[in-house]
Amino acid sequence: MAKPTSKDQLKDYIKRKLGAPVLEINVDDDQLDDRVDEALQYFYTYHYDGTIKVYLKHQISETKKTTMKTNETFTESAAGTHDYNDEQVLQQKNYIVLPDFVTSVVRMWPFNDNANLNMFDLRYQLRLNDLYDLTSTNILYYEQVQQHISLLDRVLVGRQPVRFNQHMNRLYLDMDVDMINANEFIIIECYRKIDPTDFTDVYDDMWLKRYATALVKYQWGENLSKFQGIALPGGVTLDASQMKSEAQEEIQRLEEESRLNHEMPVMDMIG
């Protein structure tokens, strides 16, 4: 069995799966492209093998900081009759633009360094006074205290709030921009799509091949439905409705399988 490693090879696999070259697959090449793209889009959204967690770093320059303090101006153009017209609102440009492959953002890492502690830090004092001898100290107590300190830090200090929508590709940083030093890097924890051009094994994913085949099969039935009831030479009559029904059942079954078995668990992701 040939292993598809490109979009064209996946399309050839789908055609063979549906009966080619024994049967003529009445689907245009552009339609094949559309159905494969739809399958990949669903794969990225509802299959854990379609995305991967990454940590991106972005440098904030002095020019960027200045721009982030400015505002965008929007003039009112709402429908209906109002007593006030041409109202203007401002929106701060406190965002950075992320690449198209980013699907969701988990968080932005805080601007503190837990590795370098001064002598007045509570964690430093804990290690100094309670961990001088690990053989006489209960490590469970130390872990509980560390979790409690982390909880206090989240409650009293908190995380920098961010907003992200993948259709805008903007990551809004809801914070005082002056907290970021010029030319400092921020670290963004997010999920990105796996590019099949670079990682061609995506095209050989078992679920993706079955799902793309079902979509193309439905398209084939949709095309043939225009000739429903027409008798072919030899008395053969096309049954496009049966083909569409079978394809629809396969699509629903595969989508249910993806949502139940392969979807990432619901987490605190933004996007």
Secondary structure by P-SEA (a helix, b strand, c coil): ccccccaaaaaaaaaaaaccccccccccaaaaaaaaaaaaaaaaccccccbbbbbbbbbbcaaaaaaaabbbbbcccccccccccbbbbbbbccbbbbcccccccccccccccccccccccaaaaaaaccccccccccaaaaaaaaaaaaaaaaaaccccbbbbbccccbbbbccccccccccbbbbbbbcccccccccccccccaaaaaaaaaaaaaaaaaaacccccccccccccccaaaaaaaaaaaaaaaaaaaacccccccccccc
